[in-house]
């Protein structure tokens, strides 16, 4: 694996700066996509859990007005 990374690094040095920047952007985007998907999956599971609690009638529901009032009290 290290050999491949080393080879790619050496070959990338032959690219023009704009091409290297574009390659770097593509590589970074590929990392963010995986992380973003993990986050999206976690939020989807959380949403399912919360909807299930509402459907079963065990969630404590608060009006938006009360929620905003509580936030205002907390920050003042």
C-alpha positions in Angstrom: 0.0 0.0 0.0 2.8 2.4 0.9 4.5 1.6 -2.4 1.3 2.6 -4.3 1.0 5.9 -2.3 4.7 6.6 -2.9 4.4 6.0 -6.6 1.3 8.1 -6.9 2.9 10.9 -5.0 5.9 10.8 -7.3 3.8 10.8 -10.4 1.7 13.6 -9.2 4.7 15.9 -9.0 4.8 15.8 -12.8 1.4 17.5 -13.0 1.0 21.2 -13.3 0.0 23.0 -10.0 -3.6 23.4 -11.1 -3.8 19.7 -11.9 -2.3 18.7 -8.6 -4.8 21.0 -6.8 -7.7 19.4 -8.7 -6.4 15.9 -7.8 -6.1 17.0 -4.1 -9.6 18.3 -4.2 -10.9 15.0 -5.7 -9.1 13.0 -3.0 -10.4 15.2 -0.2 -13.9 15.0 -1.6 -13.7 11.2 -1.6 -13.0 11.3 2.1 -15.8 13.8 2.9 -18.3 11.8 1.0 -17.7 8.8 3.2 -17.8 10.9 6.4 -20.9 12.7 5.2 -22.7 9.4 4.4 -21.8 8.1 7.9 -23.3 11.3 9.4 -26.4 11.1 7.2 -26.9 7.4 8.2 -26.6 8.3 11.9 -29.2 11.1 11.5 -31.5 8.8 9.6 -31.4 6.3 12.4 -32.0 9.1 15.0 -34.9 10.4 13.1 -36.5 6.9 12.9 -35.9 6.5 16.7 -37.6 9.8 17.4 -40.5 9.2 15.1 -41.1 5.8 16.7 -41.2 7.4 20.1 -43.8 10.0 18.9 -45.8 7.2 17.2 -45.8 5.2 20.4 -46.8 8.2 22.5 -43.8 8.1 24.7 -42.0 11.3 23.4 -42.4 14.5 25.4 -43.6 17.0 22.8 -42.9 20.7 23.4 -44.4 23.6 21.4 -42.0 25.7 19.3 -43.0 28.7 21.4 -42.0 26.9 24.7 -38.8 25.6 23.1 -37.7 29.1 22.0 -38.6 30.6 25.3 -36.4 28.0 27.1 -33.5 28.8 24.8 -33.9 32.5 25.5 -33.9 31.8 29.2 -30.8 29.7 28.9 -28.7 32.3 27.0 -29.7 35.3 29.0 
